[in-house]
Amino acid sequence: MLMSNTARAARLHYMANGFRVLAPGDHVVCAVSGERIPLDMLRYWSVERQEPYASAQHAAEAIHGK
């Protein structure tokens, strides 16, 4: 039986210039807002914290506080 990655959160390892897929999926969840981010739209993450963000604003909130 074929397994679909639709609606499954991926597990990623975040690096300075990209990320590596550790477990397949079609999205990740923003560490600040909780919204789903399709992998092809993922642009912001923290290497140090190993977490994704939906926008630059969310990344700034996570790193610098609100």
C-alpha positions as CSV (number, residue, x, y, z in Angstrom):
1,M,0.0,0.0,0.0
2,L,1.3,3.5,-0.9
3,M,1.6,5.9,1.9
4,S,0.8,9.6,1.3
5,N,2.6,12.4,3.0
6,T,-0.5,14.6,2.8
7,A,-1.5,16.1,6.1
8,R,1.6,14.6,7.9
9,A,4.0,16.8,9.6
10,A,7.6,16.4,8.5
11,R,10.5,16.1,10.9
12,L,13.5,18.2,9.8
13,H,17.0,19.0,10.8
14,Y,17.6,22.7,10.2
15,M,21.0,23.9,8.9
16,A,22.4,27.3,8.0
17,N,21.6,27.0,4.3
18,G,18.7,24.6,4.2
19,F,17.2,21.6,6.0
20,R,17.3,17.8,5.8
21,V,14.2,15.7,6.0
22,L,14.4,13.2,8.8
23,A,10.8,12.0,8.5
24,P,8.7,12.7,5.4
25,G,5.7,14.9,5.5
26,D,4.1,17.8,3.6
27,H,4.4,20.5,6.2
28,V,5.9,21.7,9.5
29,V,4.2,23.6,12.3
30,C,5.3,27.2,13.2
31,A,6.9,27.2,16.7
32,V,5.3,30.6,17.5
33,S,1.8,30.6,15.8
34,G,1.1,26.9,15.4
35,E,0.1,27.4,11.8
36,R,1.0,24.8,9.2
37,I,3.8,25.7,6.8
38,P,4.0,23.7,3.6
39,L,7.7,22.6,3.0
40,D,7.9,24.4,-0.3
41,M,7.0,27.7,1.6
42,L,9.3,27.3,4.5
43,R,11.8,30.2,4.6
44,Y,12.5,30.9,8.2
45,W,13.9,28.7,11.0
46,S,16.4,28.7,13.8
47,V,19.4,26.4,13.6
48,E,20.1,26.9,17.3
49,R,16.6,26.2,18.4
50,Q,15.8,23.7,15.6
51,E,12.3,25.1,15.0
52,P,10.5,26.6,12.0
53,Y,8.6,29.9,11.7
54,A,5.8,31.0,9.4
55,S,7.2,34.5,8.8
56,A,10.1,36.8,9.6
57,Q,7.9,38.4,12.2
58,H,7.4,35.1,14.0
59,A,11.1,34.3,13.8
60,A,11.9,37.7,15.4
61,E,9.3,37.1,18.1
62,A,10.8,33.8,19.0
63,I,14.4,35.0,19.0
64,H,14.0,38.5,20.6
65,G,10.8,38.0,22.5
66,K,7.5,39.9,22.1
